[in-house]
Amino acid sequence: MNNLLCPKLILICLLLYLCPISARQATSAPQTNPTFFDLGELIFQTIGDNEQIPKGVVTALVQDPQGFIWIGTQFGLIRHDGYRFTPFQHEPNAETTLSGNFVRALWAAKDGKIWIGTFSDGVSVYDPQYNAFKRFEHNRADSTSLSHNTVRSLTGDNQGNVYVATDNGLNHIDTRTSDVTRLTIQGCDTVLQIPRLRSVLLMGKNTLWLGSKTGLCRITLPAFDTAEQADWHQPLTGETQVAFNGQNVFRLFQGANQTIWVGTTDHGAAFFSPGSPEVTRITHRPNDPSSLSHHWVNGIVQPSDKEIWLSTSGGGITVVNASDGTVIRHIRHDPLNPYSINLDSMGAMLVDASGLIWAGTWGNGLNRHNPHNDAFRTFVRRLWHPHSLTHVDVRSFAELSNGEIWVGNAQTGIDVIDPEIGVITSHHPDPADPSKLAEGYARVIRQTYDGSIWVGTANKGLHHFSPKTQRFTRYTRADGLPGYQVVTLQETPTGQLWVGTGEGLALMDISTRQLQPLTSFANHEILQGKSVLTMAYLAPQQLWIGTRNGLFTLDLKEKTITEISTHNGTTDTLSDNYISSLLVDSEARLLVATPMDSTDWSAMTRNLPSSSLWINWWIAPPVPQATCWKTHKGGSGTAMAGWTQTTADLRIWVSPMTGTLAPCGQGHTLSYVTARYYLEAQKVSCYYALNAGYPGLTSPHWS
């Protein structure tokens, strides 16, 4: 059993007293000074596929007391235990099977039974004790049967009463005796003139809200101490809610603050509170992001006291403020974002007992979002958003002194981000213009002490950008660069920028912007042709160089270069000669990341100051078959390690002294990505470059 499916379902029962109602329109106030994290997209996980959920259509969702998620579809009922999908379908010659496959409504009783309303075959009740169904169907010759076989909604009170909304009126089922009563309602003539019912909501013990194709009715149920005392053949008193006359009331929901939320097919959503004469409407206005994304509301849930989620029939999900109805955000399907919802045509939604949000689509399966995992948001290219990334294959980024974030990708160059807006401009390649990037693969970005920005590209050398002139200057082999593939950049306090390329190391004088030869360093020839992957500066005078075939240290004062290897006699404990990442921690220790060795365990090695002894830390599962790709030092001296694997790519090095690793974000993980690069920023503690956009991680979750 998945531990995310908790066994308790809390039902909030509140008694509402209605006053005369007038209408007002919700207005949307944009968020004041949002952070870049707030601009990010929520992360959704796909649950099941179109075989496990036939045709991907989710018509209804409910969680039973054991924690199982029940999924209604057009092709039967499915029970999901967190791992497996168990189907239940109609069998013509078996009376104890589902009465019909088109499931339209679900209600989970406290005794574990699941009540199922079907589109054309009445009601079925699943008893888990016997793994069998019982049927309630319409019979023209029997007035004690259901009044119609089309059931759009049903609910109950766990005291023996189930209320069934059909296409021909409201029915009551006594669960103790299985008696069916066709209820008579007086006082809602407009709403029930055409008694095609669409939704039903039980509020407390004595109030039932009934939505029809033509309006909303408040029904007072009979007062009784026990179910046996009620006489369901007596007419019930109803009161028409005139604000909804002529509207198809498709969904009803009770808010945590004693509000009633109404979803319609043509007039958007609305809510009202007992004792208030006002109805607040949330309507759809084309091309207005401050309005509801679509006029047809298919589902309503409340994940928190502050938010109501409205799923729509063609505009994805609109999240609104639970207090005033203002639009907070729109959640849409984006074909460029693998973490978006699967489709904009949404079906049922559910918030389970653990707080997970389940969102069904009308044709592309089921999504799940974990609101507790608010440490991560994704920033990707979005077709419908003007301030999104121009490409998702992020390879580098840097936070500038003015707060801007430069994001380099593998195709279109660099996007410049204002953390309160998103992408405000981009630097795209133009090989014919020497003041532009020569190519679109921006592999590394660094701002130096003078405010200049340096960009290393994958195949076209080094670029210098002047914020004053807004122009790039190119550096190639003709200027003294040893290779065109610029992999890493490292500034040292002496006003020098070290440039690591695929064919050796170069030195740039930042003030003169001229490349300097390395001939002043003894043994400089040992770095010629070496593919430099990473660099780290260890004060006061050491520059460490990691390459594909060795580790080297430069003494900037003595002008010497030393190879760290068994062959050179400088160490016999370095775990591997392929150095993928270097990091100097807060205690002036060098951390060295190397690839997976033959035992399929990853190694990180630290060097004690003034010593040639290297201590290897072997990282056992849960990081199996992984390569340590990148390290980063966070606040408080915390070290981070990125791993190329398919689960939990990010780890925090809690104790660099002992080598202890812990999952990043208090158990939050990123799946099916490679974490290539990290940046500790001012307002979002860390950004991670991935192969599909990049997420931000908020500081409370990793420090």
CORNORGI-V759394 format. One record per run of one state. SS is the DSSP state (helix for helix, strand for strand, loop for the rest). FROM is the first residue (numbers start at 0). TO is the last residue. If there is no record, write none. Layout:
ss->SS from->FROM to->TO
ss->SS from->FROM to->TO
This chain:
ss->loop from->0 to->20
ss->strand from->21 to->24
ss->loop from->25 to->34
ss->helix from->35 to->38
ss->loop from->39 to->39
ss->strand from->40 to->40
ss->loop from->41 to->43
ss->strand from->44 to->46
ss->loop from->47 to->52
ss->helix from->53 to->55
ss->strand from->56 to->56
ss->loop from->57 to->58
ss->strand from->59 to->62
ss->loop from->63 to->67
ss->strand from->68 to->72
ss->loop from->73 to->74
ss->strand from->75 to->79
ss->loop from->80 to->83
ss->strand from->84 to->87
ss->loop from->88 to->101
ss->strand from->102 to->107
ss->loop from->108 to->112
ss->strand from->113 to->117
ss->loop from->118 to->121
ss->strand from->122 to->126
ss->loop from->127 to->130
ss->strand from->131 to->135
ss->loop from->136 to->136
ss->strand from->137 to->137
ss->loop from->138 to->144
ss->strand from->145 to->145
ss->loop from->146 to->149
ss->strand from->150 to->155
ss->loop from->156 to->159
ss->strand from->160 to->165
ss->loop from->166 to->167
ss->strand from->168 to->173
ss->loop from->174 to->178
ss->strand from->179 to->181
ss->loop from->182 to->183
ss->strand from->184 to->185
ss->loop from->186 to->187
ss->helix from->188 to->191
ss->loop from->192 to->195
ss->strand from->196 to->202
ss->loop from->203 to->205
ss->strand from->206 to->211
ss->loop from->212 to->213
ss->strand from->214 to->219
ss->loop from->220 to->225
ss->helix from->226 to->228
ss->loop from->229 to->234
ss->strand from->235 to->239
ss->loop from->240 to->240
ss->helix from->241 to->243
ss->loop from->244 to->247
ss->strand from->248 to->253
ss->loop from->254 to->257
ss->strand from->258 to->263
ss->loop from->264 to->267
ss->strand from->268 to->272
ss->loop from->273 to->276
ss->strand from->277 to->281
ss->loop from->282 to->282
ss->strand from->283 to->283
ss->loop from->284 to->290
ss->strand from->291 to->291
ss->loop from->292 to->295
ss->strand from->296 to->303
ss->loop from->304 to->305
ss->strand from->306 to->311
ss->loop from->312 to->315
ss->strand from->316 to->320
ss->loop from->321 to->325
ss->strand from->326 to->330
ss->loop from->331 to->344
ss->strand from->345 to->350
ss->loop from->351 to->355
ss->strand from->356 to->361
ss->loop from->362 to->364
ss->strand from->365 to->368
ss->loop from->369 to->374
ss->strand from->375 to->378
ss->loop from->379 to->392
ss->strand from->393 to->398
ss->loop from->399 to->403
ss->strand from->404 to->408
ss->loop from->409 to->412
ss->strand from->413 to->417
ss->loop from->418 to->420
ss->strand from->421 to->426
ss->loop from->427 to->427
ss->strand from->428 to->428
ss->loop from->429 to->435
ss->strand from->436 to->436
ss->loop from->437 to->440
ss->strand from->441 to->446
ss->loop from->447 to->451
ss->strand from->452 to->456
ss->loop from->457 to->460
ss->strand from->461 to->465
ss->loop from->466 to->469
ss->strand from->470 to->474
ss->loop from->475 to->475
ss->helix from->476 to->478
ss->loop from->479 to->484
ss->strand from->485 to->491
ss->loop from->492 to->494
ss->strand from->495 to->500
ss->loop from->501 to->502
ss->strand from->503 to->508
ss->loop from->509 to->512
ss->strand from->513 to->515
ss->loop from->516 to->520
ss->strand from->521 to->521
ss->loop from->522 to->522
ss->helix from->523 to->526
ss->loop from->527 to->530
ss->strand from->531 to->537
ss->loop from->538 to->540
ss->strand from->541 to->546
ss->loop from->547 to->548
ss->strand from->549 to->554
ss->loop from->555 to->558
ss->strand from->559 to->563
ss->loop from->564 to->577
ss->strand from->578 to->583
ss->loop from->584 to->588
ss->strand from->589 to->593
ss->loop from->594 to->600
ss->strand from->601 to->606
ss->loop from->607 to->612
ss->strand from->613 to->618
ss->loop from->619 to->625
ss->strand from->626 to->632
ss->loop from->633 to->633
ss->helix from->634 to->636
ss->loop from->637 to->637
ss->strand from->638 to->643
ss->loop from->644 to->648
ss->strand from->649 to->654
ss->loop from->655 to->658
ss->strand from->659 to->662
ss->loop from->663 to->672
ss->strand from->673 to->673
ss->loop from->674 to->675
ss->strand from->676 to->678
ss->loop from->679 to->684
ss->strand from->685 to->688
ss->loop from->689 to->692
ss->strand from->693 to->696
ss->loop from->697 to->697
ss->helix from->698 to->700
ss->loop from->701 to->702
